[in-house]
């Protein structure tokens, strides 16, 4: 149950519901398509791998076993850096916007705006610093609140619909389009990725070989329902032209909560507080997961000389990486605050940048998982996908193809629309110019690459020490063999 709640808290991203709903009824169609063609094969291949390779560190360890330390260092860095960028540049913005609209007004750019966002960031970091035994309660409670929030919202939506009527959606509204496909693919992939993330803390699980595959299966089903049903509810009660990325979900909540009459403002305030708590717990869950993976990379000599690879002797948490995550999130929040445009446009831009780094990590992780199937065939697999190695490669290839498409669209939005002749206005879509977007997106990737290169160079001392230790072990083993061969001669 702890694993299930931790992964639900991390992966089910209700803050993107408004963003995806902005594409209209075809959102439901494409969500269903990706659930079938991406989430199922992805869940299968990672469930097998997560149950077979249960070392602390998750994707970093798998990639290192498949392709070596350098490739693993890149995969871990992209996965880890996504979380502070996302927490500081996207989640903090949607939280303060929700709080300001429904609890207490906060002027954008004011001192209180900065204080709120800084508090949001460092609460998530603190939940990852304290021991997992106690820190797990924040994401666990957040997961329960998240599911409760969605169930309550769906129930109230049904009541509202019977009282006031629903939007008139026809089958034609659900017809998929190329523009919707290109716009939704990165968002939906981001929403469906991360079910294997619990393996980053596998060393602290009681029976990861048994529990990880089961948790991935259960979380996948919960995630599919948690996206399909709320998206449909939003489309049924909110006019399409009123759905915005940062406020789409609460636009629907505000609409249906009108059934409470004079108590509606109080109910909205309570819902907003719960929503902000859910976002904090979601950020905390990802910090717990991704920081452990990056700490294992550092301990292995892939990130700044092992300094960040130390776990606190009492708390058992990677406090130095946790703190670094808080610093990166703070810096990214301050940079994002300098972007021109509304909180809504900033949220959309930074969310897309977070999506790009996360998707790029899977361009490495998915081939690594496929490689492990053939490279280590004798490793026991409590759950095994009932296909041959060729079939396993096909499943991985399907997932890889989706990730390639999503990564390109996230980093270079509008380019494929131009190629295929789809009408597309960049500034109307993003609220910033294409030059500003690409400068921010490519600049972020360049900084991450520079951080990775410097971190790997600085890890040389740790790697040299490991090579020396391995050499000494081999010499000791060789000497022991020579002694064993000499014993009969001495006795003779």
Buried (B, 14 or more C-beta within 10 A) or exposed (E): EBBBBBBBBBBBBBBBBBBBBBBBBBBBBBBBBBBEBBBBBBBBBBBBBBBBBBBBBBBBBBBBBBBEBEBBBBBBBBBBBBBBBBBBBBBBBBBBBBBBBBBEEBEEEEEBBBEBBBBBBBBBBBBBBBEBEEBBBBBBBBBBBBBEBBEBBBEBBBEBBEEEEBBEBEEEBBEBBEBBBBBBBBBBBBBBBBBBBBBBBBBBBEEBBBBBBBBBBBBBEBBBBBBBBBBBBBBBBBEBEEBBBBBBBBBBBBBBBBBEEEEBEEBBBBBBBBBBBBBBBBBBBBBBBBBBBBBBBBBBBBBBBBBBBBBBEEBBBBBBBBBBBBEBBBBBBBBBBEBEBBBBBBBBBBBBBBBBBBBBBBBBBBBBBBBBBEEEEEEEBBBBBEBEEEEBBBBBBBBBEBBEBBBBBBBBBBBBBEEEEBEBEBEEBBBBEBEBBBEBBBEBBEBBEEBBEEBBEBBEEBBEEBEEEEEEEEEEEEEEEEEEEEEEEEEE
